[in-house]
Amino acid sequence: MGAGSRIDRRAVLAAAASMVGATLVPLLARASAGIIRFGLTPVFLTSDLELLGRLQIYLRRATGFPVELVSRRTYQEITALLVSGQLDAAWICGYPFVAHRDALQLVAVPLWRGQPLYQSCLIVDRDRDVRDFQDLKGDIHAFSDPDSNSGFLVTRALLAEHGLKPPSFFARTFFTYGHRNVIRAVASGLAQSGSVDGYVLEVMREIEPELTSQVTILRRSEWLGFPPIAAPRHPADPQALAALTEAFSRMNRDEDGQAVLAMLRLDGFVPQEASLFDPIAAKAALVAGTG
């Protein structure tokens, strides 16, 4: 690939700045044909502006469309924009995907360490002497987001399997609205335990080892479908969605795309059947059945 197609740092920073500015403009006011609006939740490592800039530039070039990245603080906000058709696609979580399966379609699922799977982790202070999740009774517990699979649903379902609920099991719970923030809460002592995305924890071990060394994993869940990229079942612009789907599918075969994947510690994006998320749907049904 020629030097002209590569991403330089000035272009990355300019793209990141434009992305931040774009999120401040009401979506409906700027909705127009020929623009791909792609949503990001805290599943994504959104604190890295260079990463966001690289992703935006790659998607613009690979799709041939202008691309706006839209980020919000909560999963619920991005999911609402996606289901209502105000976003063309978004990187969401498996929990809201199964909750809105009738309204959404899968675009692609990331490959992490060769599989479209990840785990939820219960974490505690590294010096704490606990052996089982039952030892966390009476804790102040940090969750990530009420619509997060790994940061809430998995632990909620684990308690439900034992006839328990968070309000009666934990002394207090709170939401940090970010997996990094769950790690920080437990490491700082603000929380005694936390529920966190295992992929984010592993990436954080590489980029912030001093922080993650202060916590340890008490329990890992079974392997579950990795947070997917989803789109409305009836897209506003099928041509734009097809271009976006193709851009993600060939990301691992493109020099600029490989740079984005390297920053994400991912191997690529692949098509998957919605049944990949059936185990998450079963957990959601279990929790819903317990009230």
RACOR-V534398 format. One record per residue. RES is the residue in one small letter. OMEGA is omega in radians with two decimals (* if undefined). Layout:
BEGIN
res->RES omega->OMEGA
res->RES omega->OMEGA
END
This chain:
BEGIN
res->m omega->-3.05
res->g omega->-3.11
res->a omega->-3.11
res->g omega->-3.12
res->s omega->-3.10
res->r omega->-3.10
res->i omega->3.04
res->d omega->-3.01
res->r omega->3.14
res->r omega->3.11
res->a omega->3.13
res->v omega->-3.10
res->l omega->3.10
res->a omega->3.11
res->a omega->3.12
res->a omega->3.13
res->a omega->3.13
res->s omega->3.10
res->m omega->-3.14
res->v omega->3.13
res->g omega->-3.09
res->a omega->-3.10
res->t omega->-3.14
res->l omega->-3.13
res->v omega->3.14
res->p omega->-3.04
res->l omega->-3.08
res->l omega->-3.11
res->a omega->-3.08
res->r omega->3.12
res->a omega->3.12
res->s omega->-3.11
res->a omega->3.05
res->g omega->3.09
res->i omega->3.06
res->i omega->3.08
res->r omega->-3.03
res->f omega->-3.05
res->g omega->-3.14
res->l omega->3.08
res->t omega->3.08
res->p omega->2.96
res->v omega->-3.12
res->f omega->-3.13
res->l omega->-2.91
res->t omega->-3.13
res->s omega->-3.09
res->d omega->-3.09
res->l omega->3.13
res->e omega->3.10
res->l omega->3.14
res->l omega->3.12
res->g omega->3.12
res->r omega->3.13
res->l omega->-3.12
res->q omega->-3.14
res->i omega->3.13
res->y omega->-3.09
res->l omega->3.09
res->r omega->-3.11
res->r omega->-3.04
res->a omega->-3.12
res->t omega->-3.03
res->g omega->3.13
res->f omega->2.89
res->p omega->-3.10
res->v omega->3.04
res->e omega->3.06
res->l omega->-3.09
res->v omega->3.13
res->s omega->3.09
res->r omega->-3.06
res->r omega->-3.04
res->t omega->3.05
res->y omega->-3.06
res->q omega->-3.12
res->e omega->3.14
res->i omega->3.14
res->t omega->3.13
res->a omega->3.10
res->l omega->-3.12
res->l omega->-3.09
res->v omega->-3.12
res->s omega->3.09
res->g omega->3.12
res->q omega->2.99
res->l omega->3.09
res->d omega->3.10
res->a omega->3.12
res->a omega->3.01
res->w omega->-3.03
res->i omega->3.14
res->c omega->3.14
res->g omega->-3.12
res->y omega->3.08
res->p omega->3.09
res->f omega->-3.13
res->v omega->3.12
res->a omega->-3.10
res->h omega->-3.04
res->r omega->-3.12
res->d omega->-3.07
res->a omega->-3.02
res->l omega->3.01
res->q omega->3.08
res->l omega->3.01
res->v omega->-3.13
res->a omega->3.07
res->v omega->3.14
res->p omega->2.96
res->l omega->3.08
res->w omega->-3.08
res->r omega->3.02
res->g omega->-3.10
res->q omega->3.10
res->p omega->-2.97
res->l omega->3.03
res->y omega->-3.12
res->q omega->2.94
res->s omega->-3.12
res->c omega->2.92
res->l omega->-3.10
res->i omega->3.11
res->v omega->3.04
res->d omega->-3.04
res->r omega->-3.08
res->d omega->-3.07
res->r omega->-3.12
res->d omega->3.09
res->v omega->-3.08
res->r omega->-3.02
res->d omega->-3.12
res->f omega->3.11
res->q omega->3.12
res->d omega->-3.14
res->l omega->3.13
res->k omega->-3.14
res->g omega->-3.13
res->d omega->2.75
res->i omega->-2.97
res->h omega->3.13
res->a omega->2.98
res->f omega->3.12
res->s omega->-3.04
res->d omega->-3.13
res->p omega->3.09
res->d omega->3.13
res->s omega->3.04
res->n omega->-3.06
res->s omega->-3.07
res->g omega->3.07
res->f omega->-2.97
res->l omega->-3.07
res->v omega->3.12
res->t omega->3.11
res->r omega->3.13
res->a omega->3.09
res->l omega->3.10
res->l omega->-3.13
res->a omega->3.10
res->e omega->-3.14
res->h omega->3.11
res->g omega->-3.07
res->l omega->3.05
res->k omega->-3.11
res->p omega->-3.08
res->p omega->-3.14
res->s omega->-3.12
res->f omega->3.14
res->f omega->3.07
res->a omega->3.13
res->r omega->3.05
res->t omega->3.05
res->f omega->3.14
res->f omega->-3.14
res->t omega->-3.10
res->y omega->3.06
res->g omega->-3.12
res->h omega->3.07
res->r omega->-3.10
res->n omega->3.04
res->v omega->3.12
res->i omega->3.14
res->r omega->-3.12
res->a omega->3.14
res->v omega->-3.13
res->a omega->-3.09
res->s omega->-3.10
res->g omega->3.07
res->l omega->3.03
res->a omega->3.11
res->q omega->3.12
res->s omega->-3.11
res->g omega->3.08
res->s omega->-2.97
res->v omega->3.06
res->d omega->-3.10
res->g omega->3.07
res->y omega->3.13
res->v omega->3.13
res->l omega->-3.13
res->e omega->3.09
res->v omega->3.13
res->m omega->3.09
res->r omega->3.12
res->e omega->-2.99
res->i omega->3.09
res->e omega->-3.07
res->p omega->3.13
res->e omega->3.10
res->l omega->-3.03
res->t omega->3.11
res->s omega->-3.12
res->q omega->3.12
res->v omega->3.07
res->t omega->-3.12
res->i omega->3.08
res->l omega->-3.06
res->r omega->3.01
res->r omega->3.06
res->s omega->2.95
res->e omega->3.11
res->w omega->-3.06
res->l omega->-3.12
res->g omega->-3.11
res->f omega->3.11
res->p omega->-2.98
res->p omega->2.89
res->i omega->-3.08
res->a omega->3.13
res->a omega->3.04
res->p omega->-3.14
res->r omega->3.08
res->h omega->-3.03
res->p omega->3.11
res->a omega->-3.12
res->d omega->-3.12
res->p omega->3.14
res->q omega->3.12
res->a omega->3.13
res->l omega->3.10
res->a omega->3.12
res->a omega->3.13
res->l omega->3.11
res->t omega->3.13
res->e omega->3.14
res->a omega->3.12
res->f omega->-3.09
res->s omega->-3.11
res->r omega->-3.10
res->m omega->-3.10
res->n omega->3.09
res->r omega->-3.10
res->d omega->-3.07
res->e omega->3.13
res->d omega->3.10
res->g omega->3.10
res->q omega->3.11
res->a omega->3.09
res->v omega->-3.14
res->l omega->3.13
res->a omega->3.11
res->m omega->3.13
res->l omega->-3.05
res->r omega->3.10
res->l omega->-3.12
res->d omega->-3.11
res->g omega->3.10
res->f omega->-3.08
res->v omega->3.02
res->p omega->3.12
res->q omega->3.02
res->e omega->-3.14
res->a omega->3.13
res->s omega->3.07
res->l omega->-3.05
res->f omega->3.11
res->d omega->3.09
res->p omega->3.07
res->i omega->3.09
res->a omega->3.12
res->a omega->3.09
res->k omega->3.11
res->a omega->3.13
res->a omega->3.11
res->l omega->-3.12
res->v omega->3.13
res->a omega->-3.13
res->g omega->3.13
res->t omega->3.09
res->g omega->*
END
